[in-house]
Amino acid sequence: MGTEYYILIAGYILGFYMSWNIGANDVANSMASAVGAKAITIRQAIFIAGILNITGAVFIGSHVTNTIRKGIVSTDILADPHIALIGAFSALLAASLWISFATWKSLPVSTTHSIVGAMIGFGIMAGGFSVINFGKLGAVVLSWVISPVFSLIIAYLMFKLIVKTILSKVDSFALALKLSPFFIGITFFIVVLSFLCKTPLGKNLAIGTPAALVIAFIIAFFFGIAGRMLLSRFIKKSENGAEEIFKRIQIGTSCYVALAQGANDVANAIGPLALIYFLVKTGSVGDKVPVPVFLLLFGGIGIACGIGMAGHRVMDTVGKKITTLNNTRGFSVDFAAATTVLIASKMGLPVSTTHAAVGGVLGVGLARGLEAVNFRIIKKIMIYWILTVPAAAITSIIIFKILQLIL
């Protein structure tokens, strides 16, 4: 076997390791609020998120990946296959190490921004600073502010709406049941729009925005009515009042976020692996690389393993340590995160589900007053967010130099 095949084997190992890290760190985005609000147990969260991430990766995940994530680094540096191979390898290892460190510290970071930072490090080593698109990099930096603030506002307003219309009234259970078609409906509206507009599957269907809005409204209306019928039939009035209703709705929103994560985040691990795979197989690579289904499945399984083995660490931080969550607050968080990611991606802004989820948790905390939020944890999380791109870039540079000397 030639050196390239040893690199391909190492690429598979690192691709799996990166997928594992995505599962270990990013699962908090989809399941933390549901676990924190006691809608489901950690074991159930791990099982549900594992299956949905694999499903999202294989059936909705991108079958074509940009060789350089987000267009931040010029593809000119891929002209030399040897340099491209070492670069992809460096980027995978550097991003993985940073996410592993953050997971060990139980802090949520953006896996997308980690791979972007690692690719920047590779770009600087391969072509100098001139290959970096600083405009695109500026948009990533801007998203550190946009995602959490936007999500914070939506979660704050949604929770205040629930308090005003339901929780402040005498019979909150009856009111929650009566208004459930609205809350289920707007959730499905966002979910359907997200799948039609944001996922690779939706892009392949090529449905225009007006048609997508109509389809989403019809499906949302139907599921709103059907959801109300099911809730009134199977859920009896309890001491928890409205929380009992929102507990069921929240499980649905958490499942959506997990499915969408599998579809969108698998590219962070499989993008560089696909690059290595095609360089070894064909000796060259273009701006975009086709991704075989078996690689998507490979990435999805890696994500599921990460969820099962280490997902509880970050889940605990987001779900319990920032503020106390119940089902109405948890629903507000999930709704805010999903809405933020949808709107921002439609505007072409590179946002992170991690940042949106943390912003949503902060929003519902602030809706109860400043004393309800653990700002010490928020400060630590934000420091790690800022460090993500430079830390991954510097690590990538060091690994690139070492590999250049060896290979």
N, C-alpha and C positions, 0 to 999 in steps of 0.2 A: 504493500500500500504506500502511496505517495504521501507527502506532508499534508496535502489538501484534505485527504480523507481523515487524517488524525484531527485536523482542524474542524472538519464536519462533525465528527463524533463529539469533540469538545464543544462545538456549537450547539448540538442537541442537549448536552448536559447543562450548558449555560442558559439555553432557551427555556428548559424545564425549570431551572433555578429562578429565572426571572418571572416565569409564570407563577411559580410557587410564592414568590414575594408579592406579586400582585394580589393573589388570594389572601395571603397573610395580612397585608396592610389595607387593601381597598375594600375588603368585605365589610369593614366598619361602615362604609357609606351606605350600603344597602340594608344591612340588618341591625346596626347598632341601636337605632331608635326603637325598633320593634322589641329588641331584647331589653333595652333600658326601661321601656314602658311595660315590660312583662306580658306582651302580647304573645310571644313565643319564648321558648327556652334557648339557651346557647346551643344545645345539641340539635334542636330542631332547626335553628338558624343556619348552622353549619351544613346540615343535610340539604335543606331547601336551596341555599345559596350555591352549594356545590353542583347540584343537578342543573339549576337554572343558568349558571355560568357556562357549563359545558354546552347546554342547549343554545345559548346565545352565541357562543364562540363558533359552533359548527354550522348552525342554520342561518344565523343573521350576521355573523362576523364577516369581515371583508375578505373577499377572495382575490383582491388585488391590493397591495400595500405600497405606499410611497416609500422609496428606498431611504430617503432622509425625512424623518418625521416633521410635519408642519411646514416644510419648505424653508426652514431657518438656515440650513447650510446648502450651498450650491452643489448640484449633482456633478459638476465638473471633476470633483475630487475622486469620483468613482471610475474615471477613465483607466486607471492602473488597477487591474484585478487584484494584484498582491496587496496594494495599499488598502483597497476596499475591504478585502478579507480581514486584514489585521484590524482595520477601523471598526467593522461590525462586531468583531470579537471583543475589542476594547470597550465599545459602547455597552454591550450586554453585561459584561462583568462589572463595569463601573456603576451602572444604574442599579444592578442587583445588590452590590455591596452597600450602596447608600440606603436602599429601601430596607435591607436586612437590619442595618444599624438603627434606622428609625423604628422598625417593628420591635426590635429588642428594647428600645426606649419607650415602647407602647404609644408612639405618637404617629398620627396620620399624615402622610405626605403624598404628593401627587406622583403617581407612577409615570404619567405622561411627561411631566416636567423633568423627571429623573432621566428618562431616555433622551429628551431634548437636550438637556445639559451634557449628557455623555456624548451625543452626536456633535455638539459644539466643540467639545474637547478634541474629538477625532478630526473635525474640520480644521481647527487651528493647526494641528500637527501636520495634516496632509497638505493644506493649501494656504495657511496663514490667515490673518484676520479678514482679508479681503473676501473670503468665501462665505463669511457670516452675513446673513441678511438681518441687519440691526433693527429694521422696521418691524419685521416679524417677531424678533426677540423682544422688542418693546411691547408688542401686543401680549406676549406671554407674561411679562412683568406687570402689565396693566391688569391682567386677569387675576393676579393675586389680590387686587382690590375689588374688581368688579364682581367676581363670583361670590365671595362671602358677603359683601354688602348687599348685593341684589337679593340673595337668598335670605339674608337676615330680615330685610324689609318685607318680603313675601310671607315668610314664616310668622313674623310679628303681626302682620295684618290679618292673616288667616286665623291665627289663634285668637286675636281680639274679636274677630267676627264670630267665632264659635262661642266665646265667652258671652258676647252681647246677645246673640240669638238663642243660645241653648243653656249654657252653664249657669247664667245668672237668673234663670227662670225656676219656678217651683218644680214643675214636672219635666226635668231635663231629659229623661228617658223617652217620654212620648214625643217631645219636640225633636230629639235627635232622630227618632224613627220617621217622623213626619218630613224632616228636611234631608233625610238620607239620600233621596234621589238626586238632590243638588250636589252633595259632596261626592257621591259615587260618580255622578255624571261628569263633574269637572275633572275628576281624577282620570276617568277613561278618556276624556277629551284630550288631555295632555299626553297620556300614554299612547293613544292611537296616532296623534300628530307626531310624537317622537319617533315612532316606528316608521311612519311614512316619510318623514323629513330628515331624520338624523342617521338611521342605520344604513349600512350598505344595501340591505334588502330593499328598503324604501327607495333608495336612489336607483336601483335596477328597475323598479316598477315605473319610475319616471312620472309620478303623479304630481301635477302642478299644485301650487299653494291653495288656490280657490277650491279645487276638487278635494284636496286633502282636508280642508276645513269642513266641507259639507259631509264627507265620509265620517270624520271624527265626531261631528255633531250628531249624526244619525245613530252611530254606535253608542255614543255617550248617553243619548236619550233612552235607547233600548235598555242598556245595562243599568241605568239609574232606576228605571221602573222595576226591572227584574230583581235588582238588588234589594229594593224596598220590600218586595213580596217575599223574598227569601228570609230577610231579617225578621219580618213580622211573624213569619211562620215558625222559625227555629229558635229565636232568641226571646226568652221570657224576661220580664222586668226583674232587675236585680238591684242590690244596694249600690252598685257602681254607677247606676244611672246611665248617662250618655256615654261614659267610658266603654261600656259593654258593646255599644253599637260601633264606636270608632275603633275598637280593638280589631273587629273583623275587617273594616275598611283598610286599616293600617297594614295588616298582613298582605293585602293585595298590592298596596303601593310599594312595600318593601320588596315583594317578589318582582315587580316591574323593574326596580332599580338594579336588582341582581341580574336579571335577564339582559338589560341594556348594557351593564358593565361587561358581561361576557362578550357581547357583540362588539363593543367599542374599545375595550382595554386589551383584548387579546393581541391586537396589532403591536402593542408596546413590547411584547415579548417575542412575537412571531415575525415582526418586520425585519429586525436584524438577522434572525435565524433563516428567514426566507432568502435574504440577501446572500448569506453564507452558502446556503443550499444551492442556489442557482449559479453562484460563482464557481463552485466545485463541479457542478454538473455540466455547465456550458462554457465556462471560462470568461464570460462577460455578463454585464447587467445594464439595464436601462434605468430611466427615471422611476418606472413602476415595475413591480415584480409580482407575477401571479403566485398566489398562495394555495398549494394543494390542500384539499380537505383534511388529509391525515395530519398536516401540520396544525390546522385549526383545532382538531380534536386533541392533539398532543398538548397544545397550549391550554385548552379548556380543562384537561385532566390535571395539568400542573397547577392551575388556579384552584381547582377543587381540593387538591392535596394541601395547598397552602392554607386554605380556609379551615380545613379539618385539623391541621397540626398547630397552627399559630394564630388563627383569626381572632381568638378570644382576647388577645392582648389589646389591640387597637379598638376592638369593639367595646371593651370595658371603658376605655378612655372617653370615646365619643358618646356612648350610651349612658354613662353613669357619672363621670367625673366633672363634666362641664356644668351641667344643671340637672335637676331631678326631672325625669320624663314620665308622663303618663300617656294614655292612648290618644287623647285629643292633641296633646303637644307633639307626640310622635308623628301623628298624621300630618300636622302642619309642617314638620321638618321634612318629611319625605316629599310632600307636595311641593314645597319650596325648592328643594334640591332638583327635582325632576323638571320643574318649570324653568328654573335658572339655566340648566344645561341646554334645554330645548331652545329657549329664546336666544341665548348667547351663540349657540352653534348656527342658528339661522342668520345671525348678524355677522357670522364669520369670525367670532372671537374664540381663541383657544382657552376654554375654561376647564376646570378640574372638578370632577364630582366630589372629590375629597373636600375641596374648599367650599363648595356649595353646601355639602352636608353639615360641616362645622358651622358655617354661617347661619344655617337654619336652626341648629341647636342653640346657638347664641341668641338668635331672634326670639325664640319662645322663652328663653331664660329672661331676657330683658323685658318681655311682656309682663313678667311677674315682678319686675323691679331689679335694680342693680345688685342687691344683696343675694339674689337667686343664682348669680353666675360666679363660677370659679375663675377669676381673671388670671390667676397664676398659671393654670393649665393653658388658657388661651394664649398667654404670652409665650409659653414654651412652644406651643404648636406653630405660632407665627414665625418664631425664630427659625424653626426647621423648614418652614415653607420658603423663607428667604434664602436659606443656605442650600436648598435642593439643587438649583441649576449650577451655581459655582462649584459645589462639592462634587457633583457628578462629573462636571467638566474637568476639574483638576485630577480626579481619580482616573478618568479616561485618558488624559494626557500621559500620566505616569505609566499606566498599563501599556499604552501605545508604544512608548519609548522602549519599555522592557521587551515587548514582543518583536519590535523592529530589530533589536540586538540578537534575539534568539532565532527568528525565522528568516 
